[in-house]
Amino acid sequence: MLLVSAIKRALGKANVSPSIDFEIESGLNSSSSASEKSYLPPKINYNPNYNPFNSTAQNSTESSLQKMNKQHWENLYEGFKSNADLTEIAAVRNQNIMETIKKESIDFNVFQLNFKYVVTAYNQNILIVDQQRAHERILYEHYLNSKKEYSINTQQILFPEQMELSANDFILIQSLLTEFKLLGFDVEIFGKNSIVINGTPNDLPENNLSQTIEGILETYKLNTIDTKIEKHDNLCRAIAKNSSIKYGKILENSEMKKLLNSLFECENPLYSANGKVIMMEVDHKEVEKFFKN
């Protein structure tokens, strides 16, 4: 330690290492080299002709790409306009086809595709009809109009069927007894959470009756969650959905023709009660265009 102290003292006397004086402010102790430097003021680039209220001056600063985008900004919406126009044109065309078919008595040439669609030709074009959605629309309007125009006949069951329901479904069906009776069902309360089905609408299949009733109640509840629908309308939708022709059912030619004729007599044959498309049209020009290539 003594040797280190002696070396530091010797270096300090010879000014080899800088001494530290705490009374001198380092910021004010500038070296001579720093005083010789020259500093230039900062430059600010600006456009002296710029005027925010002068459109010509503002446009002069725009790039060519910005000018072109402003001139052709409407082109960005051409796709949206064309899609809307095509949708409107297709809706008008389908409506015209429906009106023409309703006025004429047509004997359709039909065949079934994939046990799911009924295919026919009309006016050189091809119509592809979803058999389940078509039957749903037919049944929906049939039950819906019964409240205004006619009553639905009830077919009594030879052996009445008893059903056990959950507490919630039992309360629901109690509130719908009047509507069920109006639509051709003969349902009675039979003890706690239990009902007896004595009769059904004459056009409702009797097989799996308990499953059909359960499906009607489930569909009714789902419809009330999605949208607020009037009680009678909701029940008509539920019955139509659960009693309609299902995918996979093989249809005879006479059944397919009857299905199409009944569909085209509906007030709205283009869409199901839930707003789903029932049919599509393939224009014969598109077919010819495809085979030209």
ABEGO torsion letter per residue (X at the ends): XAAAAAAAAAAAAAGABBBBBAABBAAABBBAAAAABBBBBBBBBBBAABBAABAAAAAAABBAAAAAAAAAAAAAAAAAAAAAAAAAAAAAAAAAAAAAAAABBBBBBBBBBGGABBBBBBGGBBBBBBAAAAAAAAAAAAAAAAAAABBBBBBBBABBBBBBBBAAAAAAAAAAAAAAAAAGBBBBBBEBGBBBBABBBAABBABGAAAAAAAAAAAAAAAAAABBBBAAAAAAAAAAAAABBBBGBBBBAAAAAAAAAAAAABABAABBAAGBBABBBBBAAAAAAAAAX
